[in-house]
């Protein structure tokens, strides 16, 4: 802000004609000052079909009469007073209050496009009279009725801040278009404002942000580089390094800088943050899901993920069915099992359960570590059989035989947990 | 239960490579396989003690019970109430058993999902909606959060599948 002030003071040192040039250019390009009483019918009333054409004609006229501004030295108090009034949308009511002080301020504003316009206005206010700061600006392109009918000085001031803030990008665009043959100052202005536009705006007061929030939706599609207000919820702002005031965004929100050439609308910024988060997580999921490195795109990836999750769930279901068939009950109450029903011979349903005892026995008999496992296994299966009464084996005596034979399970009282773990260690 | 600790040590030597999350920003660590295994076996034993001597009628019934036990044990093993999907799963299971289990509600940031749910009818069924149906508790999550939960859920599911596969392989006839 302060360096901009310096540049503005430099502008003041400039020639009056230069200032007029700038003022004229900026004013005709960007600002629309409508007053009810035409004090200065300048330029002559031409039939204006469209705003841009009117502005062009304005510009031509102003270029013609470069020093014309100096002629109208009437303080234009009435015009000021009218300026304070709410803006009207009439295009052919465009007037330029002819005041040198006004031209100064206009020149200053022209560099300003956005950002600390309010402070600029404050400065202007201190310089000139309060009336003169009642610049009521309206965006040429957007034609949004900023006026809220406030007659006070700060009303138009705030409105002006609002509109000029929104106009920032349009300023830039038009500046870039029109600054072809202009002096370096224009280029500087463009640089500055373009730098501004690539950064998110500052946080404003709540009242302003409300207004801006409403307008932001309208302007969103207008200009790509258009700066926009914060939305009340997503305060993802980061000020430009040049600005000093209101860097008070350390409120726990994510600070996000808009990239160059991208929309700086707060809504779209938050959207972009959200999209990036989602895409980052999608990449992470891509690593998880096997065979998805060639897949690109969110939709296909999502389908793959859904298929994978469904397949995993189906696998669990299938395995649980298999488990219920193979090993329906994992009961570890060995004493009770051993005590009762030792000779019960339930009807065989799954005869292979018994057969499985033999391969483990033969396979792992050499490992001492496995012995208790096998015993527990057999006991387990015995318990299973007894418990379920589904009759896995007809030759129950085999079980009993094995139980007695491999009755070397170390800890019977702790057999339950131990068996579980042992089984698992044996299995996997 | 010191013997369990001893056996866990033995188990650790036998366990296979576990999935470790290497992501810095998103934390999707899952516990080791033995945690899943222990939980699952415990739940299975609980299942059997619940039906001590009355045999379930069909294999289907038993299979469903085992499946439920598998999910619950997976949710418990994966970190109880520290994950949204596990909380939803456990809450669902508790509701089925007519037991109310309420976890301490974590502080939730105000999300826009809540407002967008109202106009959810207008949106076309997206793939994310299908994902929400699949992942437990995914109905009211933000999409980015949904992705995180899906990743963790996938990891836990695959771990559980491995455990169950081991069990079935070990107990099935060779």
Interface residues (C-beta under 8 A of the other chain):
Chain A: X233 X274 X277 X278 X280 X281 X282 X284 X285 X288 X289 X299 X302 X303 X305 X306 X308 X309 X310 X312 X313 X315 X316 X317 X319 X320 X321 X322 X323 X324 X325 X326 X327 X328 X329 X330 X331 X332 X352 X353 X355 X356 X359 X363 X369 X387 X388 X389 X390 X411 X414 X416 X417 X418 X420 X421 X422 X423 X424 X425 X426 X427 X428
Chain B: X1 X3 X4 X7 X8 X10 X11 X14 X15 X16 X23 X25 X26 X28 X33 X34 X37 X38 X41 X42 X44 X45 X47 X48 X49 X51 X52 X53 X55 X56 X59 X60 X62 X63 X64 X65 X66 X67 X70 X71 X110 X112 X127 X128 X130 X131 X134 X135 X143 X144 X147 X148 X150 X151 X153 X154 X155 X157 X158 X160 X161 X162 X163 X164 X165 X166 X167 X168 X169 X170 X171 X172 X173 X174
